[in-house]
Amino acid sequence: MRGKETLWKQTTKLPLLILFMAVFLWGGVLRVNAADAFTGEATQLPTITITPYIDNEEYTWQYLPLEIDSKHTLSVVAVASDGSTPTYVWKDKDGNPIEKESTNALEITKGIGNESYSVEVTTESGGFEFFSFFLNPEETLQVTQWIGEEQTTSVSCQPGQSVTLEVDANSTYDNNNIKYQWYAEDLGHPIKHAKESKYTLQKHNKGREIYYCEINDGNYIFVAYFEVRLKDTLSVMQYVNGSPYYEFTTMECEENEVCHLEVSATSTIEGADIKYQWSYSGLDGSHDLDGDGPTYDFKVEEGEWQVKCLIDDGNDSMSYSFRLRTENSLSGEQYINDRKGSYGRFVRGEPIEMEVRVNSSLNDTLTYQWYQGYWCDDSTIMNGEQNSSLNIEKGEDTESQYICKVSDGVFTREYRFNISSINTLRLTGYINDYVDNDDMYYFAPEEVVTLRVTANSSYENEQLEYQWCEETEEGSINLTPEDGSPNVCKVIKGEGTDYYRCLVSDGNTQGVYYFNLYEEKDGGTFICIPYIDGVRYDSGMGEEQYVYKYDCKIGQTLTLRAEVLAGGEDAISRQWEVYDDQNGWTSLGEKEETITVKIDSNSTKEYRCKVTCGNKTGELYYNLTAQDTEEPGDNGELQVISYVNGKQSSEIEGKIGEKVNLSLEVINAPENITYQWYKKEDMDTADVILKGETDTKYIHTIQKGIGSISCGIYSNGKQIYSMIFDVRVAEESQNTLTVKEYSINGQPTNKLECKPGQEVTLKVNATSTTGNDISYTWYREGGVKLGGGDSYTFSQTQYQNIYCLISDGVSDVYQWFELDIDYYDWFVSQYIDGEKTNEAIRKEGTPVKLEVKADGENADKLTYQWFNNKNNILGTESDLSVETGAKEETYKCKVSDGYQTEVYWFYLKPEGDIIVTPRINGEKADEITLDVGDTAELKVDVSGTTDGITYQWYVSKDESAFRPLGTSAVQRVIGDNSYAAYLCVVRVGTIEEKVYFYTYYEGDAGEHVHVWNDGVITKEPTQTETGIKTYTCLTCGETKEEILDKLPPTTEDTKPSNPTTGTKPSTQPSQQTPSAQQPQTPSASASSPAPAIGATLVSSDKKTVYKVTGSNTVEYKKAGSNKAKVTIPSTVTYQGRKYQVTSIGTKAFKNNKKLKKVVIPSTVRKIGKQAFINCKKLKSITIKTNKLNAKAIGSKAFKGINAKATIKVPKKKLKLYKKILRAKGVSASVRIK
């Protein structure tokens, strides 16, 4: 879009140029007076210098729009070269003098449109000068530009396609008399009869076309430009010496070799005149080449070259590059503090030496230049640092990057060093008396809340500093902490959500802890519920809820609904908005409960409904993504498996000169597939083509300087996949150290599982061939220094890995110890007034006794802390007496044995509320595994107020979109071959409770079998129109329709037939399929009693541990051994009973040193906190389940996995899972696909 600047150019530039020429001719520098005209002699007249002002501000010909009827002062300061006094004559735009104005200033009132005033300045000695003021009109037009239904200024389309250009104009001057005139830039004149706000054209089969609309409201003219171009008219393939070349790769050539470069270009524009322009760049800069055709013969001299061809068909203009070079003459290695490598972690003040040791095959003269930053240019250059090494002292930056650029005059390479800080700081936040564990805490306005941060630092020069801030829309506001307690800050709760942060520094590391305080709302229930086409989306209960629908179709019409349940008498208001990149959120003007939207493009459209009820607000976000093609299923998805020497792997390790067989297995390969193998020297160099290697197999000879081998997979010339093999050269060992023994508590082992508090002594003993003294330094994993000496003694309190760094000044050796902990096995039951439960309904003012009863190991040594929902501590015994209030109250009891802590929640509800209990086949449960055809009865028991109670059942296959089912208290379901989640919404007035049930299936049962209900007449038949009866599947929620016959004509002898006796559905459950109304009770699978919930099950190899979580579900509690590859089973069998694995326990794989690959089955719907934390070799994660959401994955679940890991997730969950996994510790470098 060309905006206001274009307006000035279009409406004023040409008149200004003409006027300037007139002024110059009129008021020239050299003049002849009347007396001298007779003698023919010229007299040099005095010059006059004019400085113009508008409202006392110097006027410099800038674009200056002025409001209509605004008053202004035009003035000039004139100075004559002979010092004479000037006189002034002001004139209007027509050149007529303005009477009574003979001073240097003129008072004017701004009119409409463009205006001009001029002043003539003369002196008695014949001096003359002239100046004009040009006053631009007030910008009274606001214009938005549309092409079709999209707000944009450019479009790509097919030849002959109809395109509608539109300008939406509003005027603050005269909105009823806006005039439009459309132009085609190549015509040079107005388009006849194109005088409306819309103009429709047929795209010609030629390149770019520019159209513009001149909009005039009588005061201001706005010119709106549109670009209409053909879509993807150029198709180009590249070749070198007749073989395909893929852009951004490098071709290695012989010195002085002539390479035949070709760009084979075709255009969809009929008769297009495709033009070519060749150029190249090297060490001496960029140069044009003489070639103007599709081929060029380029002589490759020693060094690196980039040859470009610019191709233009009159519509598309594209540049294609060829990277050519001779064999690289440079090879080198990087060292930090004499240790080979390019990455190091240090504490502040620590000395660091970075060094490059580079050799050139061309000459011994090398130049070096160091840079600090992520690229090399004048802004990052380190002046004076031109040696092979750089010495620095670790600063306060968390991470820094340095680059050493090395050249031998022909080739140049950049060697990068990453220097980061060792994190020496660990922060814990507290709200009032209790640790902040990411729960949502609500406080009333004006309530005082105490925030506290505790910091633990391992930095030797620790100097803790705290800075408290409140984050507001206007910015950060510094806060004052408590006197004498810089880590404590008391705040007063405001309205809405308050955001606070505490910045902590120990002199080496800076950390930030964030607090979110939510406003406690009065006035009862306030629930916002999103629907799309009648399907309920379960996206949480917060103030903001997000709905994602990825399977929309272009042209589809959807109904969005924002249901609100609100207590009290406050009115409910809604405001619907739509988002676009140019204008942000824009009101749709709709305020009803539902709106209808149309999917018009293959992109994501976002809508929002802002809901207000009294002082309560909520926002529902609807993200709708269209797909113009069917998404390929798992069976049709391209899969590539890599092998190294016949074994499935992507890692190459061996000695220099060793040959390695690499191969690929490609599953579901598309048509016209080709392969190209590459070598890569380091991360900053391009892939170098391995000539002739175009098969699925390649034999690589390990050599220095090659960091990876890759194979690009192409379809029709476009890359669709790249498989990378990392190369690690196993160098000859020059180790001078030998660890002779290591032990834990005197036993020759490096692994131990012990009870909490047990004293542990680690010991190592090493010898050196150098005769030097040997030093021993102990560290906790993560680099935290623990002490020195050949032994280390401590008290074991948690699972941890400790290592000893052994050094003789020449070699370093690391000896690792893995220390597990066998926590005490105790469990807790919850009671309210003696009844085993954790929720109850009580009248306001009723005394209530809350209690936890513990049993098991060390149960008599447990400690207790009780907190209310404001995190204030209330008691330290195993029970707590409270008195109920007018609203629902939440209490929690923190139970600890000093090493492990569990939190138990209690809920006290007021009269008028309800408590719901899930039951399956009469037993208290919320999940069950069914064989195909097995039936189960899902039921919700309700206690409390039940007057006017309603039930609504839903079913979902992905735990997000729920299709409606029945409306009774009982829902019968039939097992099929898929997982399903059922939701029962129970309502009493404005109170809503949700109960979830989960059904799983046994094995692979083949095709899904629908079980239909009795159907509901959704359209009554008449004598003129047929009716419709809709049936719903009891297991998956899918619907089908039956056409009901028209009613017969009514006579005296006949009556309308019963519409329910029409034709029955064409598909009914077979006799072999149990009826939904006749549940079958599964027979017992074993005679022995089932393990109790909470019981621990151990696998047959006595390694993997499971925890019983339901009647037929278990949690994968702990990995049994440090295997490199683990596939978590979907089911396990114990004493003849089959259990579904539905969760992965907290810290299940924590600090696993060997784990490289894990597969998570489709049955899992919960992953515990820190489940895979610090699994540093974990590079492949396959998540088959689609049942995860933000609450189902614990904090830091994937923190610290390998930085180059790949996580494969279900395709339809890709966007959602990316967002969730990043929030749970997955770094930005990890690929999620």
TORPATOR-371125 format. One record per residue (C-alpha): x, y, z. Coordinates in steps of 0.1 Angstrom, whole numbers, plus 2048, in hexadecimal, padded with zeros to 3 digits. Example, Ala and Ser with C-alpha at 12.3 -4.5 7.8 and 13.67 -1.06 7.14 Angstrom:
87B7D384E 8897F5847 
***
This chain:
800800800 80C8237F8 7FC83A812 7FF85E81B 82186480C 8138597EB 7F68717EF 80E88E7F2 8218827D3 80187D7BF 7EF89D7C8 80A8B77CD 82A8AD7BD 8238B8799 8128D97A2 82F8E17B9 8488DB79E 8368F2786 83390D7A1 85790A7AA 861910786 84A92E784 85993C7A4 87C938797 874949776 862965787 87996C7A4 89B965795 8BC96F7A4 8C8987789 8B09A377E 8B29C2769 8A19E3776 88F9FB75F 8AAA1675E 8C59FE754 8B09EF739 8B8A0D723 8DDA0C728 8E09E6725 8F49E4745 8EA9CC761 8E99D6785 8EE9BC7A1 8CE9BF7B7 8CE9B67DC 8C49927E5 8AA98A7FE 8AB96B815 88995E821 88394683E 85E93B840 84A93285F 828923867 81D92A88A 840934894 84E912888 86691386B 85590684B 86B8EF837 8548E381B 8498C5830 8278B482C 8118C7845 7EC8BF846 7D78D9858 7B48D6867 7978E7856 78E909866 7AE90987A 7C092B87D 7E592F875 80094A871 81594A852 834960855 856966846 877975852 887988835 8AB995834 8B89AA818 8DD9A880F 8E09CE80F 8CF9D2831 8B19E4822 88E9E1831 8779C981E 8529CD817 8399B1813 81B9AA7FD 80798A804 7F39797E9 7D995D7E7 7DB93D7D2 7CF9507B3 7EA96B7B6 7D29867C3 7E099D7DE 7D199A801 7C89BD80C 7D39CB82E 7EF9B2831 8109C482C 8249B4849 83999584A 81C981859 7FB97584C 7DE967861 7CA94C84F 7AE934855 7B3911845 79890982B 7938E8819 7AB8D7801 7CD8E27F8 7D49087FC 7F191F7F5 7FB9427FE 8199567F2 82C9757FD 84098D7E8 85D99E7FA 86D9BE7EA 8859D97F5 8899FE7EA 8AA9F47DA 8999DC7C2 89D9BC7D5 8829A27CE 87997F7DB 85B9687DB 84F94C7F2 8319357F2 82092180E 80E901805 7F58F581F 7E98D181D 7C68C7826 7BC8B5846 7BC890841 79688B843 796869832 79B847843 79F82B829 7A380682C 7AA7F080D 79B7CE805 7A07B47EA 78279D7EC 77C795811 7A079B81C 7AD7BD828 7CD7C0812 7DC7D47F6 7EB7B87E0 7DF7977D3 7EC77A7BE 7D37697A8 7CF753788 7C9761765 7A576A75F 79C76A784 78478478F 79279C7A9 77E7B67BC 7917D47CA 7807E97E4 7878087F9 77380E818 77583481E 76784983B 76986F83B 768887859 7618A3840 745897829 73E87282C 720874815 7328827F7 75186D7F3 75C8697CE 77084C7C0 7838487A0 796829796 7B6828780 7CB80E770 7EF819772 7F880B74F 7DB81E73F 7E584074C 7C184D74D 7A2846762 78E82675D 76C82E74E 74E829765 76581E782 75883779B 74C8217B8 75E8157D7 7627F27C6 7727E97A6 7727C6797 78B7BB77D 79579B76A 7BA79376F 7CC79474E 7E677B745 80279474A 81879D767 8137B6783 7F77CF77F 7F27EE794 7D07FE79A 7C881B7B0 7AA82D7BD 7A98537C2 79185B7DF 78587F7E4 76E88C7FF 7708B07F3 78D8B980A 7A689D809 7B28857EE 7BE8627F7 7CE84B7DD 7CA8267E5 7E180E7D1 7DB7EA7C9 7F37D07BA 7E47B37A6 7FC79979B 7FB77678D 8017597A5 8217457A3 82874C77E 84D74277F 85971E783 87F719784 8966FB786 8BC6FF78A 8D76EA77B 8FD6E877C 90D6D5760 8EC6C5758 8E56B877C 8CA6C6793 8D76E17AB 8C46EB7CA 8C670E7D6 8D97177F6 8F16F97F2 9156FB7E6 9256EA7C8 94A6E17CD 95E6E57AC 9816E079F 99670079C 98F71177A 9736F9773 95870875C 93670176A 918702753 8FD714767 8D971275C 8B7720768 89B70F756 87E72875A 85A72574E 83E73E753 819739753 81575B742 80E75571D 82A762708 83D76F725 85F77F71D 875770739 894785740 8B4779750 8D078D761 8EF77B76E 907788789 92177A7A1 9317827C2 9527787D1 96E7867E7 9707A57D1 94B7AD7D3 92E7AA7BB 92F7AE795 9167AB778 91C79175E 914794738 8FC777737 8D777E72F 8CB75B728 8C173D73D 8E572E73D 90873B747 92A72A746 93D735766 96172F76C 967725790 98873379C 99772B7BE 9807367DA 95A73A7E0 9427497C7 91D7517C5 90D7547A3 8EA7637A1 8D0764786 8B477D788 895770775 87778676C 85877D758 84779F75D 83479277B 84B77F791 86F789797 88576F7A8 8AA76B7AE 8BA7497AE 8DE7427BB 8F97297B4 9147257CF 9347187C0 9567127D0 9777007CE 9826E97EA 9826FB80B 9A6703815 99F70A83A 99B6F1856 99B6F887B 9926F089E 9847068BB 98F7068DF 9837178FF 99D71891B 9B16FD909 9936E6907 9866DD8E5 9646EB8DE 95170A8D5 93870D8F2 940714917 92E71E936 93E734950 93774A96E 93C76F96E 96177A972 96F759965 98B75C94B 98474E929 99C74890C 98C7408EA 9A47338CF 9A27278AB 9BD71089E 9B9712878 9CE70485B 9CD70E836 9D76F7819 9DF716805 9F772B81A A0273183E 9F775583F 9D6758851 9C377685D 9AC77787B 99178F886 97B78B8A5 9577978A8 93F7978C5 91B7908BA 9077798A4 915786883 934797875 9327BC86C 93E7DE877 9267DE894 9357BE8A4 95A7C189B 9737C08B8 98D7D88AE 9B17CC8B5 9A77A88B9 9B879989B 9CA77A8AA 9C17558AB 9B57588CF 99F7708E3 9A1774909 98378291C 97478193F 951773943 939791945 916794952 90578B931 8F276A933 8FE760911 91876F8F8 9247648D6 94676B8C7 9517658A4 974761896 976767871 995756862 9A175B83E 9BE74E829 9B776780D 9A174F7F9 98973E812 97A74D831 96A73B84E 95874686D 95D73488E 94273A8A8 9467388CD 9287388E5 92F744909 913740922 90E744947 90D728960 8EB72C971 8F4731995 8D173D9A0 8B272A9A9 89273E9B2 8737349C5 85474A9C8 83B74D9E4 81975D9E5 811765A09 81D746A1D 81E72CA02 8347249E4 8267309C3 8207109AE 81071F98F 7ED71D99D 7D573A997 7D174F9B7 7B37689BB 7B27869D1 7997A29D7 7A27C69CD 7B57D89E9 7BF7B79F9 7E47B7A05 7F979B9F6 81C792A01 8347879E5 8557769ED 8727689DA 88D7529E8 8AD74F9D5 8C77349D8 8E973C9C7 9087279C1 91D7449B6 93C7499CC 93976F9CA 91476F9D1 9047919D6 8DF78E9D4 8CB7AC9C7 8A67AE9C2 8917C69AD 86B7C59AF 8547D2993 8307D398A 8287CE965 80D7E5958 8007F0936 81581093A 8347FD942 8487F0960 844801982 8607FC99C 8537F19BE 8637F59E1 8697D49F4 8647D0A19 87C7E1A30 8997C9A38 88B7AEA20 8937B69FC 8857959F1 86279D9FF 8497B59F0 8267BD9FC 80D7C89E1 7E97D49E1 7D37C19C9 7C47D69AD 7A87CF995 7AD7B497A 7CD7A0979 7EC7AE988 80E7A497B 82E7A7991 85279C98C 87179A9A1 89279D98F 8AE78B9A4 8D378C99E 8EF77B9B0 90B78D99D 90D771983 8EA767979 8CA77B976 8A976A97C 88577697B 86876998E 845773983 825776998 80177898A 7E67829A2 7C377E995 7A47929A0 78B7809B6 7697869A5 74978C9B9 7267849AD 72675E9AA 72B74998A 73C75796B 74473D951 74A74392C 747725915 7517258F0 73F7118D4 74470C8AF 7276FF89C 7176F18BB 7376DF8C6 7436E98E9 7686EF8ED 7786E990E 794701912 796707937 78671F950 79C73E94F 795761945 7A375A922 79973A90F 7A772F8ED 7957198D4 7A77098B6 7966FA898 7AE6EE87E 7976DB865 7836F8857 77C6F9832 77E71881B 75B725815 74E714835 73672884B 73A723871 72572F88E 73973B8AC 72873C8CE 73274C8EF 71C73E90A 71E74F92C 71274294E 71175F967 703762989 6F5783997 6E179E984 6FC7AE96F 6F47B094A 70A79C932 71A7AE915 72E79F8F8 7447AF8DE 75079A8C0 7717A38AF 787796893 7AD799890 7C27A2872 7E77AA870 7E27CE864 7C87DB87D 7CA7C289A 7A87BC8AB 78B7CC899 7667CC8A5 74D7B9890 7307CD89F 7207AD8AB 7147AA8CF 6FF78A8CF 7077688DE 70F75A8BB 71E76689B 722756879 744758867 75074B846 77273B83F 78074E821 7A574581F 7BE729825 7CB73A845 7C373E86A 7A7756873 7A3761897 78476E8A7 77E77A8CA 76077F8E0 7657978FE 74C791919 7437A8935 72C7A2953 72F7BD96E 7537BD979 75A79B96A 769798947 77277A930 78077690E 77A7588F6 7927548D9 78873F8BA 7A57358A3 798727882 7B171886A 7A670E847 7B56F2832 7B16F280C 7BD6CE80A 7B76AF81F 7D26AA839 7E568A833 7E067084E 7FB65D860 7F9641846 802659829 81C66E83B 83F66E82E 85665C846 87C65A844 891642859 8B7645859 8D062A85D 8F5629866 90760985D 8E55F785B 8D960387E 8BE61D882 8D163D88C 8DA660880 8FC663892 91D65B882 93B654899 95C64688F 98164C889 98F66086C 99064B84C 975633858 95962C83F 93562E849 916621836 8F963A837 8D663282A 8B263D82B 89162B82C 87664181D 852638824 835647811 84C6577F8 83B66F7E0 83F66E7BA 85D67C7A8 8736797C7 8996807C4 8B56807DD 8D56947E1 8F068E7FC 9046AB80C 9206B1823 9226CE83C 9416DC84D 9306EF869 910701872 91A72185F 92271183E 90A706822 9046E2819 91E6D77FF 9116C07E4 92069D7E2 9226997BD 91167A7AF 90266F7D1 8DD66F7C8 8D164E7D6 8C36437F8 8E6635802 908646807 92963A814 93A655828 95F655831 964667853 97B685850 9846A4864 9706C385D 94F6B2854 9356B986F 9176A885E 90A695840 8E769A833 8D068D819 8B76A5809 8976957FC 8856A77E0 8646A37CE 8606B57AD 87F6C97B5 8736D67D7 8826CA7F7 86A6B780D 8826A8827 8A66A9832 8B668D847 8D569885A 8F0681867 906691882 92B68887F 94168389D 96667B898 9746638B2 9976708B7 9B465C8C4 9B465C8E9 9D066F8FA 9C266C91D 9DC66C938 9C3664954 9B5643960 99963F97A 9A462198E 9866209A5 9666319AE 94D6289CA 92E6329DD 93062BA02 94D6149FC 93B5FF9E1 94A5FE9BE 92D60E9AC 92262F99E 8FC62A9A4 8E96299C4 8C562B9D0 8C26359F4 8A9642A0E 8A4668A13 8BE676A2B 8D6659A27 8FB664A28 90E65DA08 93365EA01 94065E9DD 9646569D7 97B6559B8 9A064C9B4 9B4653994 9D7650987 9EA66596D A0665C955 A13680958 A1E67F97C A0B69F982 9F56A59A0 9D169A99B 9B46B19A5 9906A79AD 9736BE9AB 94F6B49B2 9306C29A0 90B6BD9A0 8FC6B997D 8F86DB96E 91B6E7979 9146F099E 9356EB9B0 9336D69CF 9576D29DC 97A6C39D7 98E6A59E1 98C6809D6 96B67B9EA 94B68E9F0 932687A0D 90F694A0F 8EB68BA1A 8D567E9FE 8B46919FB 8AB68E9D6 8B367D9B5 8D368C9A7 8F1686992 91369199F 93469098C 958693995 96F6A697E 99269697F 9AF6A9970 9D56A696E 9DA6C695A 9DC6B3939 9BC69E938 99A6A0948 984683952 96068495F 953669977 92D66A97B 91865D997 8F2657995 8E065A9B6 8BC6509B8 8A66539D6 88C63A9E4 8726519F3 85D646A10 83D636A05 820647A16 7FD651A0B 7E2669A18 7BC667A19 7A6686A1C 78868CA33 76E6A7A38 75B6A3A59 76667FA5B 759676A38 77366BA1F 771686A05 7826A69FA 7636BB9F2 7436C3A05 7256DCA05 7206EEA26 70A70BA32 71B72CA38 72A72EA5B 72B708A60 74A6FBA72 75C6E1A5D 7796CAA65 7926C3A49 7AA6A6A4E 7C5691A3E 7CE66FA4A 7EF660A40 7FB63CA3F 81A62AA34 840630A39 84964DA50 824657A52 829661A77 845679A6D 83268DA53 82D6B3A56 80E6C6A4C 8076E9A41 7E46F6A39 7DD714A22 7BE726A16 7B87319F2 7CC7519F9 7EB73CA02 7EA747A27 7F572CA3F 7DA721A57 7E7703A6A 8026E8A6E 7EF6CAA7B 7DF6ADA67 7BD6BDA6A 7AF6E0A67 78E6EFA75 77F70AA60 75E71CA5C 74D71EA3A 74673FA29 72D74BA0F 7427409F1 7557219E7 77571D9FB 79570A9F2 7AE6FCA0B 7CE6E8A06 7E36D3A1C 8086D0A15 8156AFA22 83A6A8A23 85368FA31 8706A8A2C 879699A0A 8596979F6 83A6AC9F8 8166A79ED 7FA6C09ED 7D66B69F4 7B86CD9EB 7976D19FD 7786E39EF 75C6F1A04 73E6FD9F0 7207129FC 6FC7089FD 6ED7099DA 70C6FA9CA 7106D69BE 7296BA9C1 72D6A19A4 73B67E9A5 743669986 739645985 73F62A96C 72960B96F 71F616992 74361999F 75463A9A6 76B63E988 77165596A 78363E951 77F61B943 78E604928 7745F3912 7765D78F8 7635DE8D8 73E5D98DF 7425DB905 72A5F4914 72E60B932 716622945 72464494D 712656968 71567697C 7096769A1 7006999AD 6FC6A49D1 6F16C69DC 6D66DC9CC 6C66C99AF 6A86DD9A7 6A76E4982 6C66CF97C 6D06C8957 6E96B1947 6FA6B4926 711699919 72D69E8FF 7476888EF 7696918E1 78567F8D0 79F6998D7 7946A78F9 78E6C98EA 7706C98D3 7526B98E4 7346AE8CF 7126AE8E1 70168C8EB 6E5686904 6D5699920 6CF68093B 6E367895B 6EF65794A 70265292A 70762F91C 72662A907 73260D8F2 7566048ED 7666098CB 78960B8BD 79162F8C9 7966448E7 77A65B8F1 77567690C 75267C919 74769C92A 7286A093F 71E6C4946 7086C7965 6F66E796B 6E06F5987 6D671897F 6F772A976 70C710988 71F6F9970 7346DB978 7476C695F 74E6A1962 76668F94A 76666A942 78065892D 77C638919 79862490A 7986068F3 7AA5E48F3 7C25E08D6 7BA5E68B2 7965DE8AB 7955E9886 77A600878 76561588F 741609894 726623899 70C61D8B3 6EE6348AD 6D56418C6 6B06428C0 6B26638AD 6A16858B0 68A695897 69C6B588E 6846BF873 65F6B6874 6516A9853 6336BA843 61C6B3826 6336C680F 6556C081D 6696A282A 6766A184E 69769985D 6A068287A 6C3684888 6D6667898 6F566B8AE 70F6508B3 7126488D8 7386428D6 74665D8BF 72A6788BC 728676896 70567D888 6F167186B 6D067B85D 6B1668852 69867783A 674674847 65867182D 64068D826 61F68B83A 60167E825 5E569681C 5CC69B838 5A868F831 58A688846 593663847 5B866684D 5D0676866 5F4680863 60B662866 623661883 64566F876 65865888D 64C63A879 65F64585A 67B63184A 694624863 6B962E861 6CB61A847 6E761085F 6DC602881 6F15EF89B 6F45CA890 6E85AF8A6 70C5A78B0 7105CB8BD 7025CF8E1 6E75E98E3 6EF6098F5 6CF60390A 6DB5E0915 6FC5E4926 7115C492B 7265C094A 7495B5942 754596953 77159896C 79259395C 7A358597B 79957699C 7B35879B1 7AA5A99C1 7B45C79AD 7D15DD9BA 7C55FC9CD 7C861E9BD 7EA62B9C5 7FA6099C6 81B6049B5 81F5EA999 8425DE98E 8485D096B 8535AB967 8775B6962 8745C8984 87F5E9974 8625FE968 84A60B983 82561397E 80C623995 7E7619996 7D263898F 7AF629988 79C608985 7AE601965 7C861C960 7EC62196B 80763B96A 82963595C 83A63F97C 85F638976 87562B95A 88460A964 8A760E954 8BB627941 8B361A91E 8BA62F900 8986288F0 878625904 85561F8F6 83C624912 82160990E 7FD61390A 7F25F6920 8015DF93A 7F45BF949 7F75B796E 7E959697D 7D359295F 7C55B5960 7CC5CD944 7D35F294D 7D4610936 7F3626939 7E464993B 7FF65E94B 82466294F 82F669972 841687981 86768497B 86266296A 881666954 892682966 8B8685960 8B866594A 8DB66493B 8D564B920 8B2652913 8B365D8EF 8916548E2 86E6508F2 84C6488E3 82D6548F7 80E6408EE 7EB64D8E4 7DD644906 7F165D91A 7DE67C925 7F5689940 81B68F943 827698965 83E6B4970 8636B0966 85B68E955 87869193D 88C6AD94D 8B26AD945 8B068F92E 8CC69F91A 8D0683900 8AB6828F9 8A968B8D4 8896798C8 86767C8D8 84866E8C7 8276798D7 80A6648C9 7F06718E1 7D968D8D8 7CB6908FB 7E36A990A 7DC6CD913 7EF6E8926 7E36DB948 7EB6B793F 8116BD93B 8236C695B 83C6E295E 85F6DC951 8546BA943 86C6BD926 8856D6933 8AA6CE92C 8A56B4910 8BE6B48F3 8BF6D68E1 8BD6C48BF 89F6AE8C9 8816A88B2 85E6A38C1 8456948A9 82069A8B3 7FE6938A3 7FA6AA885 7D96B888F 7E86C28B1 8086D28A3 8006F68AA 7F16F08CC 80D6D88D8 8286F08CC 81A70B8E2 8166F3900 8386E28FD 84B7038FA 83A70E91B 8456ED92B 86A6F1926 8706E8902 88B6FF8F4 8877128D3 8A26FD8C3 88D6DD8C7 87A6D58A7 8556CD8AC 8446BE88E 
***
